[in-house]
Amino acid sequence: MSDKKFTKIDCKELKLGMRFSAPVFFDDGENMFLGEEKALKNYHINAIQRWNIEYLLTYGHLVTDGKEPTSDSLYMLEDLEEVEEL
């Protein structure tokens, strides 16, 4: 991966539902934080804050499909995941 040019992502700019076209890595550029095309969830943001991570890295870009997740749809998705885990 050393031949790829990383883009720095300020963790203060992260929002629920964000997706990236390539994996997102911790600041070391080796350990993956979020998989390609995977949506950022509340527990991801909480972990970043808890661990005092200032930035993440990706060689991709923010994926925008024109659909902004609403708080209602995210809430329903989180509820469904809780039920599935039981």
TIMI-2910 file (N, C-alpha, C, CB; in pm, 1 decimal, decimal comma, always signed):
<rs>
+----------+----------+----------+----------+----------+----------+----------+----------+----------+----------+----------+----------+------+
!      n_x !      n_y !      n_z !     ca_x !     ca_y !     ca_z !      c_x !      c_y !      c_z !     cb_x !     cb_y !     cb_z ! resn !
+----------+----------+----------+----------+----------+----------+----------+----------+----------+----------+----------+----------+------+
!    +80,7 !   -120,6 !     +0,0 !     +0,0 !     +0,0 !     +0,0 !    +84,3 !   +125,9 !     +0,0 !    -91,4 !     +0,4 !   +118,5 !  Met !
!   +213,4 !   +111,4 !    +15,5 !   +298,9 !   +228,6 !    +23,4 !   +301,5 !   +309,1 !   -106,1 !   +438,2 !   +187,0 !    +59,5 !  Ser !
!   +263,0 !   +248,0 !   -219,5 !   +263,0 !   +320,6 !   -346,0 !   +136,3 !   +403,4 !   -367,1 !   +279,5 !   +223,7 !   -459,9 !  Asp !
!    +40,7 !   +393,8 !   -277,5 !    -83,7 !   +469,9 !   -290,0 !    -69,8 !   +602,9 !   -216,6 !   -203,9 !   +389,1 !   -234,2 !  Lys !
!   -133,9 !   +704,8 !   -272,4 !   -130,3 !   +836,2 !   -209,1 !   -253,2 !   +849,8 !   -119,5 !   -125,5 !   +950,6 !   -315,9 !  Lys !
!   -229,9 !   +867,3 !     +7,9 !   -338,3 !   +879,0 !   +104,3 !   -390,8 !  +1021,7 !   +113,2 !   -292,0 !   +832,4 !   +240,8 !  Phe !
!   -518,9 !  +1030,7 !   +141,3 !   -584,5 !  +1157,1 !   +172,4 !   -614,9 !  +1155,7 !   +321,0 !   -714,9 !  +1178,4 !    +86,8 !  Thr !
!   -587,8 !  +1266,2 !   +386,2 !   -611,9 !  +1278,6 !   +529,7 !   -757,4 !  +1319,3 !   +553,0 !   -514,5 !  +1382,1 !   +593,7 !  Lys !
!   -825,0 !  +1251,6 !   +645,5 !   -963,4 !  +1282,0 !   +680,8 !   -965,3 !  +1334,7 !   +823,7 !  -1055,5 !  +1155,8 !   +665,8 !  Ile !
!  -1008,7 !  +1457,3 !   +841,1 !  -1021,2 !  +1516,2 !   +974,4 !  -1138,4 !  +1449,6 !  +1045,7 !  -1041,1 !  +1671,6 !   +966,5 !  Asp !
!  -1113,4 !  +1389,3 !  +1159,8 !  -1218,7 !  +1316,0 !  +1231,7 !  -1332,5 !  +1406,2 !  +1278,2 !  -1159,3 !  +1244,6 !  +1351,3 !  Cys !
!  -1306,9 !  +1535,2 !  +1290,6 !  -1413,5 !  +1628,4 !  +1329,6 !  -1518,1 !  +1642,4 !  +1218,9 !  -1354,2 !  +1766,4 !  +1363,5 !  Lys !
!  -1481,7 !  +1605,7 !  +1096,2 !  -1571,4 !  +1617,8 !   +981,3 !  -1654,7 !  +1491,8 !   +955,8 !  -1491,1 !  +1650,5 !   +858,1 !  Glu !
!  -1628,6 !  +1385,0 !  +1028,9 !  -1700,4 !  +1259,3 !  +1006,4 !  -1846,1 !  +1270,1 !  +1048,4 !  -1633,0 !  +1145,4 !  +1082,1 !  Leu !
!  -1933,9 !  +1209,6 !   +967,0 !  -2077,8 !  +1211,5 !   +995,0 !  -2135,1 !  +1072,2 !   +971,9 !  -2151,1 !  +1316,6 !   +905,9 !  Lys !
!  -2242,6 !  +1042,7 !  +1042,2 !  -2310,8 !   +914,6 !  +1025,3 !  -2345,7 !   +890,5 !   +879,1 !  -2437,3 !   +909,5 !  +1111,2 !  Leu !
!  -2324,9 !   +769,0 !   +833,4 !  -2363,2 !   +732,3 !   +697,9 !  -2257,8 !   +758,6 !   +592,0 !  -2485,3 !   +804,2 !   +661,6 !  Gly !
!  -2150,4 !   +829,8 !   +625,0 !  -2045,4 !   +855,4 !   +526,0 !  -1986,7 !   +723,0 !   +479,0 !  -1934,1 !   +946,5 !   +585,0 !  Met !
!  -1954,8 !   +717,7 !   +347,9 !  -1890,7 !   +600,6 !   +288,7 !  -1775,1 !   +648,2 !   +201,9 !  -1992,5 !   +515,8 !   +205,4 !  Arg !
!  -1673,7 !   +564,9 !   +190,5 !  -1557,3 !   +598,5 !   +109,9 !  -1533,8 !   +489,9 !     +5,4 !  -1432,3 !   +616,5 !   +199,0 !  Phe !
!  -1477,3 !   +530,0 !   -108,4 !  -1457,9 !   +438,9 !   -221,3 !  -1344,5 !   +339,1 !   -198,9 !  -1430,7 !   +518,2 !   -346,5 !  Ser !
!  -1267,4 !   +358,0 !    -94,9 !  -1157,2 !   +268,0 !    -60,3 !  -1154,7 !   +253,5 !    +91,7 !  -1019,1 !   +322,0 !   -114,8 !  Ala !
!  -1084,5 !   +154,1 !   +142,3 !  -1078,1 !   +138,5 !   +287,6 !  -1023,3 !   +263,4 !   +356,1 !   -992,2 !    +18,2 !   +323,5 !  Pro !
!  -1064,5 !   +282,1 !   +480,5 !  -1016,9 !   +393,5 !   +562,6 !   -925,9 !   +334,0 !   +669,5 !  -1136,9 !   +475,1 !   +626,9 !  Val !
!   -809,5 !   +395,7 !   +687,2 !   -708,6 !   +344,4 !   +779,3 !   -685,9 !   +440,7 !   +895,0 !   -577,2 !   +319,0 !   +705,7 !  Phe !
!   -634,5 !   +384,5 !  +1005,1 !   -590,0 !   +468,7 !  +1115,2 !   -470,3 !   +550,4 !  +1067,4 !   -553,6 !   +383,1 !  +1241,3 !  Phe !
!   -423,8 !   +641,7 !  +1150,3 !   -317,4 !   +734,2 !  +1110,8 !   -184,4 !   +666,3 !  +1077,3 !   -295,3 !   +833,4 !  +1220,4 !  Asp !
!   -169,0 !   +537,4 !  +1107,6 !    -45,4 !   +467,5 !  +1071,2 !    -44,8 !   +422,7 !   +924,7 !    -25,7 !   +346,7 !  +1161,9 !  Asp !
!   -162,0 !   +428,4 !   +858,4 !   -172,1 !   +390,8 !   +718,2 !   -169,8 !   +241,1 !   +693,5 !    -62,3 !   +453,6 !   +642,7 !  Gly !
!   -167,4 !   +160,2 !   +798,5 !   -161,6 !    +14,9 !   +784,1 !   -284,1 !    -55,4 !   +840,9 !    -38,2 !    -37,9 !   +851,3 !  Glu !
!   -330,9 !    -12,0 !   +955,7 !   -443,7 !    -76,5 !  +1022,6 !   -575,3 !    -16,8 !   +975,0 !   -431,2 !    -62,9 !  +1175,0 !  Asn !
!   -661,6 !   -104,3 !   +922,2 !   -788,0 !    -57,8 !   +864,9 !   -889,6 !    -25,4 !   +973,7 !   -845,2 !   -162,9 !   +769,9 !  Met !
!   -957,6 !    +86,8 !   +955,1 !  -1063,9 !   +130,8 !  +1045,2 !  -1201,3 !    +97,9 !   +988,1 !  -1052,5 !   +281,0 !  +1071,8 !  Phe !
!  -1219,9 !   +120,0 !   +858,2 !  -1350,4 !   +103,2 !   +794,6 !  -1330,8 !    +47,6 !   +653,8 !  -1428,2 !   +238,0 !   +790,5 !  Leu !
!  -1408,9 !    -52,1 !   +619,3 !  -1396,7 !   -114,8 !   +488,1 !  -1450,9 !    -28,1 !   +375,4 !  -1467,9 !   -246,7 !   +488,2 !  Gly !
!  -1408,2 !    -61,6 !   +256,1 !  -1454,0 !     +6,9 !   +134,7 !  -1606,1 !     +1,4 !   +123,8 !  -1389,4 !    -55,9 !     +9,4 !  Glu !
!  -1667,0 !   +116,9 !    +96,4 !  -1812,3 !   +130,1 !    +77,4 !  -1895,5 !   +101,6 !   +202,8 !  -1856,4 !    +37,6 !    -31,7 !  Glu !
!  -1832,7 !    +85,0 !   +317,6 !  -1907,0 !    +60,2 !   +441,9 !  -1947,2 !   +193,2 !   +503,6 !  -1822,2 !    -23,4 !   +542,5 !  Lys !
!  -2070,0 !   +200,9 !   +553,2 !  -2121,5 !   +325,2 !   +611,4 !  -2068,5 !   +344,9 !   +752,8 !  -2275,1 !   +324,7 !   +612,2 !  Ala !
!  -2032,9 !   +467,8 !   +782,0 !  -1986,9 !   +506,1 !   +915,0 !  -2105,4 !   +503,7 !  +1010,4 !  -1919,9 !   +646,5 !   +913,2 !  Leu !
!  -2090,3 !   +434,3 !  +1121,3 !  -2199,0 !   +421,5 !  +1218,6 !  -2162,1 !   +492,5 !  +1348,0 !  -2230,9 !   +273,0 !  +1246,2 !  Lys !
!  -2259,9 !   +505,5 !  +1433,4 !  -2240,9 !   +578,0 !  +1558,5 !  -2126,4 !   +519,4 !  +1641,4 !  -2369,7 !   +576,5 !  +1639,5 !  Asn !
!  -2115,7 !   +387,4 !  +1646,3 !  -2009,4 !   +327,6 !  +1727,0 !  -1871,3 !   +356,7 !  +1669,4 !  -2030,2 !   +177,5 !  +1737,8 !  Tyr !
!  -1860,0 !   +378,0 !  +1537,3 !  -1731,9 !   +418,3 !  +1478,8 !  -1692,0 !   +556,5 !  +1530,4 !  -1739,9 !   +418,7 !  +1323,8 !  His !
!  -1786,9 !   +648,5 !  +1526,4 !  -1759,9 !   +785,7 !  +1570,9 !  -1726,3 !   +787,5 !  +1719,7 !  -1881,1 !   +877,4 !  +1542,4 !  Ile !
!  -1799,4 !   +710,1 !  +1798,7 !  -1771,4 !   +702,9 !  +1942,9 !  -1631,4 !   +649,2 !  +1970,1 !  -1875,2 !   +614,7 !  +2013,0 !  Asn !
!  -1589,6 !   +547,8 !  +1894,9 !  -1455,9 !   +490,8 !  +1913,3 !  -1347,7 !   +593,5 !  +1881,2 !  -1438,1 !   +366,4 !  +1825,1 !  Ala !
!  -1364,6 !   +666,1 !  +1771,9 !  -1267,9 !   +769,2 !  +1733,5 !  -1254,5 !   +874,2 !  +1844,2 !  -1310,2 !   +836,4 !  +1600,6 !  Ile !
!  -1366,3 !   +916,7 !  +1897,9 !  -1363,9 !  +1016,5 !  +2005,0 !  -1298,9 !   +959,7 !  +2131,0 !  -1506,5 !  +1065,1 !  +2036,2 !  Gln !
!  -1334,2 !   +837,3 !  +2165,9 !  -1281,3 !   +774,3 !  +2287,4 !  -1129,6 !   +756,0 !  +2277,8 !  -1349,8 !   +638,1 !  +2311,4 !  Arg !
!  -1080,3 !   +721,4 !  +2158,9 !   -937,7 !   +697,3 !  +2139,5 !   -859,7 !   +823,7 !  +2102,9 !   -918,3 !   +593,6 !  +2032,4 !  Trp !
!   -927,8 !   +937,4 !  +2099,1 !   -863,8 !  +1066,1 !  +2066,4 !   -788,3 !  +1063,0 !  +1933,1 !   -767,9 !  +1105,5 !  +2177,6 !  Asn !
!   -849,1 !  +1001,9 !  +1831,9 !   -790,6 !   +997,3 !  +1697,7 !   -824,1 !  +1129,1 !  +1628,0 !   -844,2 !   +873,5 !  +1615,1 !  Ile !
!   -722,8 !  +1197,9 !  +1577,8 !   -744,5 !  +1327,3 !  +1513,1 !   -773,6 !  +1314,2 !  +1364,0 !   -623,7 !  +1415,8 !  +1533,4 !  Glu !
!   -712,7 !  +1214,8 !  +1298,9 !   -735,7 !  +1199,2 !  +1155,7 !   -725,3 !  +1052,4 !  +1114,8 !   -635,7 !  +1283,9 !  +1075,8 !  Tyr !
!   -786,9 !  +1021,9 !  +1001,6 !   -780,8 !   +890,6 !   +938,5 !   -725,4 !   +909,1 !   +798,0 !   -921,6 !   +821,4 !   +935,7 !  Leu !
!   -692,5 !   +799,1 !   +731,2 !   -635,3 !   +805,4 !   +596,9 !   -712,1 !   +716,2 !   +500,6 !   -487,8 !   +765,0 !   +599,6 !  Leu !
!   -724,4 !   +759,7 !   +376,5 !   -781,3 !   +676,7 !   +270,9 !   -715,8 !   +713,3 !   +138,7 !   -935,5 !   +693,8 !   +262,8 !  Thr !
!   -710,3 !   +618,9 !    +47,4 !   -664,2 !   +649,8 !    -88,2 !   -783,7 !   +661,1 !   -181,7 !   -565,5 !   +541,6 !   -139,3 !  Tyr !
!   -903,8 !   +658,0 !   -124,6 !  -1026,6 !   +674,0 !   -201,6 !  -1084,2 !   +813,5 !   -185,0 !  -1129,3 !   +570,0 !   -159,8 !  Gly !
!  -1214,4 !   +821,9 !   -207,1 !  -1284,6 !   +949,1 !   -193,8 !  -1420,8 !   +924,2 !   -129,1 !  -1300,8 !  +1018,9 !   -332,3 !  His !
!  -1481,6 !  +1029,8 !    -81,2 !  -1614,2 !  +1021,5 !    -21,6 !  -1714,1 !   +981,0 !   -128,9 !  -1654,8 !  +1156,2 !    +43,9 !  Leu !
!  -1796,5 !   +881,5 !    -99,3 !  -1897,9 !   +834,3 !   -193,5 !  -2026,5 !   +909,7 !   -166,5 !  -1920,0 !   +680,1 !   -181,6 !  Val !
!  -2075,9 !   +975,9 !   -269,9 !  -2204,4 !  +1044,5 !   -258,8 !  -2294,0 !   +990,7 !   -368,2 !  -2188,7 !  +1200,2 !   -269,4 !  Thr !
!  -2404,6 !   +933,6 !   -328,0 !  -2498,9 !   +879,1 !   -425,5 !  -2624,4 !   +963,9 !   -434,2 !  -2535,6 !   +735,8 !   -389,6 !  Asp !
!  -2618,2 !  +1082,8 !   -376,9 !  -2732,2 !  +1173,1 !   -380,9 !  -2833,4 !  +1147,8 !   -272,0 !  -2798,9 !  +1163,5 !   -512,2 !  Gly !
!  -2815,9 !  +1039,7 !   -198,2 !  -2909,9 !  +1007,3 !    -91,3 !  -2846,4 !  +1039,5 !    +42,5 !  -2952,4 !   +858,5 !    -97,2 !  Lys !
!  -2898,1 !  +1137,0 !   +109,0 !  -2852,1 !  +1170,3 !   +242,8 !  -2933,2 !  +1089,6 !   +342,8 !  -2864,6 !  +1322,9 !   +270,7 !  Glu !
!  -2867,8 !  +1013,7 !   +430,1 !  -2944,8 !   +937,3 !   +527,7 !  -3015,8 !  +1030,1 !   +624,4 !  -2854,4 !   +840,8 !   +604,0 !  Pro !
!  -3138,1 !   +998,4 !   +653,7 !  -3211,7 !  +1077,7 !   +751,5 !  -3189,3 !  +1018,0 !   +888,2 !  -3362,8 !  +1083,4 !   +717,8 !  Thr !
!  -3209,4 !  +1097,3 !   +990,1 !  -3191,4 !  +1046,0 !  +1125,4 !  -3291,0 !   +934,3 !  +1153,9 !  -3206,9 !  +1158,7 !  +1228,3 !  Ser !
!  -3411,7 !   +942,1 !  +1096,0 !  -3511,0 !   +836,9 !  +1116,4 !  -3464,4 !   +704,6 !  +1056,9 !  -3644,9 !   +877,6 !  +1054,9 !  Asp !
!  -3409,9 !   +708,4 !   +934,8 !  -3367,9 !   +583,3 !   +871,6 !  -3247,7 !   +523,7 !   +943,6 !  -3334,6 !   +606,5 !   +723,7 !  Ser !
!  -3156,6 !   +607,6 !   +993,4 !  -3043,5 !   +556,3 !  +1069,1 !  -3089,7 !   +495,8 !  +1200,7 !  -2941,7 !   +666,9 !  +1094,7 !  Leu !
!  -3187,2 !   +558,5 !  +1264,0 !  -3239,8 !   +507,7 !  +1390,1 !  -3303,1 !   +370,8 !  +1367,8 !  -3342,6 !   +606,1 !  +1450,4 !  Tyr !
!  -3379,9 !   +356,3 !  +1261,6 !  -3444,6 !   +228,8 !  +1233,0 !  -3340,1 !   +122,5 !  +1200,9 !  -3544,0 !   +243,4 !  +1116,3 !  Met !
!  -3234,4 !   +158,0 !  +1129,7 !  -3129,7 !    +63,5 !  +1096,8 !  -3059,1 !    +16,1 !  +1222,8 !  -3029,8 !   +126,0 !  +1000,0 !  Leu !
!  -3028,0 !   +108,0 !  +1313,3 !  -2962,6 !    +70,5 !  +1437,2 !  -3051,7 !    -21,7 !  +1519,3 !  -2925,9 !   +194,6 !  +1517,7 !  Glu !
!  -3182,0 !     +5,5 !  +1524,9 !  -3273,6 !    -80,7 !  +1598,1 !  -3274,5 !   -221,0 !  +1539,4 !  -3414,6 !    -22,0 !  +1597,0 !  Asp !
!  -3275,6 !   -232,1 !  +1408,3 !  -3278,0 !   -361,3 !  +1342,2 !  -3151,6 !   -440,2 !  +1375,0 !  -3292,6 !   -343,9 !  +1190,7 !  Leu !
!  -3036,9 !   -375,3 !  +1374,8 !  -2912,4 !   -443,0 !  +1407,6 !  -2914,7 !   -494,7 !  +1550,7 !  -2793,8 !   -349,2 !  +1387,3 !  Glu !
!  -2972,9 !   -417,5 !  +1642,1 !  -2981,2 !   -462,4 !  +1780,4 !  -3065,7 !   -588,3 !  +1790,1 !  -3039,0 !   -352,3 !  +1869,7 !  Glu !
!  -3174,4 !   -594,5 !  +1717,8 !  -3261,7 !   -711,3 !  +1720,2 !  -3189,8 !   -831,4 !  +1660,1 !  -3392,8 !   -683,2 !  +1643,9 !  Val !
!  -3116,8 !   -811,1 !  +1550,2 !  -3047,0 !   -921,4 !  +1485,1 !  -2938,0 !   -980,6 !  +1573,8 !  -2986,9 !   -874,6 !  +1354,2 !  Glu !
!  -2874,2 !   -898,6 !  +1656,1 !  -2768,0 !   -948,0 !  +1742,5 !  -2821,5 !  -1037,9 !  +1852,7 !  -2692,4 !   -832,3 !  +1803,0 !  Glu !
!  -2948,2 !  -1020,2 !  +1892,7 !  -3006,3 !  -1103,3 !  +1997,5 !  -3020,5 !  -1243,3 !  +1946,6 !  -3141,7 !  -1048,9 !  +2044,2 !  Leu !
+----------+----------+----------+----------+----------+----------+----------+----------+----------+----------+----------+----------+------+
</rs>
